[in-house]
């Protein structure tokens, strides 16, 4: 009788294992002991939960490298027609701006822990070289603000094609990752050039300066409201929107990249926040606003939508 019951248990256990394996699609399940229970006494059911993944984005980077164009160089912000990097939104040391680097690193050490590799007049095609320079610093964070010069040309036909813009930005990110694989990247959207035109067009001095050729694709013939001028400005506007779409898309493919969600594009610069010498570049006050936008997004718990 005892042997028969033992054989019955073996046959029942074997049948149970085969049936469960078929239903679960698995070739191995817990075995059966002579008592019919799992051999580990149920320890497998008490396994510790998987550890939570460590967040990739560091909200407190301790060094900053900046790449980009004249905006990041502080052009026309404190000296007419000249760079003024001390008031740069990204790496400036002027207390009136309270740059991103100053807010993150602290005023006493910001100058030693931040580097401005941006160049006035730079386009997206120049960014791979700047990224290579930034990578040599091995910074915790790299800020990117570029694209306005790709749209600001003598005519709309000379604007950088969107496909070329994408190719250059992708190459720039690759160059950074080659030299600084763990550096975080904060990407600012390209400003709304049409809004800048709308804000500055009523200023007599601004109109005269614009005639010198500043961003002629958007600012040329600033008082012309004819159909052709409106189409030209709309074309520039659409190109900037497309550039920002590229920035967002390429950045989303890198786990250590954060796009500003269009915050700079959406920001409404006032007359006080534009340079009194060209009514186009940010003034010192405008640089401070850009620093605030960047700090808010870099330190946010989640990336902007």
C-alpha angles and dihedrals in degrees: 000000000000092000091048091052091048091052089048090054091050092049091047093048093049092049091048093051093049093048094046092047091054093047094046095042089233130126095207130050133162111294127237125247125205089272093054095246131112114282093236093059092245096304090133089064090056096053116147115258117258113269116258114255116257111246111254096209114082109207093196108052114176101207133039134199119187128207130179141073142308094310091063089045090057092239113188091358098114107355123045113257094348139102116262105186093171088075096044113138089225108042107000122136099206109118090214090066099038092204126214091257092051092050094047103037103024130252098267095057104024093096091056096043101045134067130191111212095163121119130205111248093023121150130196090270088065094053099085090060092047091048090053089054091048092049090059088064090055091216126185090230136024120196120208127198114158139124106081092097090050087063098033102080137135088263138006090250090066096055115118111266113247092238091055090047089055093046092052095046092049089050091049092054090048091052091051093049091051092060104024109023095172100044115120119230127213112194121199119206120243110264120253100261092189091058090050088054091049092049097047103034094088093056110096094208092047092052091053093049092048089058088068088073106269108161092336092181088069107015100039115115087007095185095049110109096173123129095259093051091048091051090049093052091045089053091053091046092052091048092054090050089052091049090053090050089056092049091052095045098047092043091051090061092062117071091210097051126094124190118206093237091241093301096140092043090052096045113111107221113206127208090266090055094054126079113268088218100056108004089224113074119065116270121224088274090049091051088055090054091052090050090053092050091049095047092049092052098041093052097040117117090233133027117259114269 
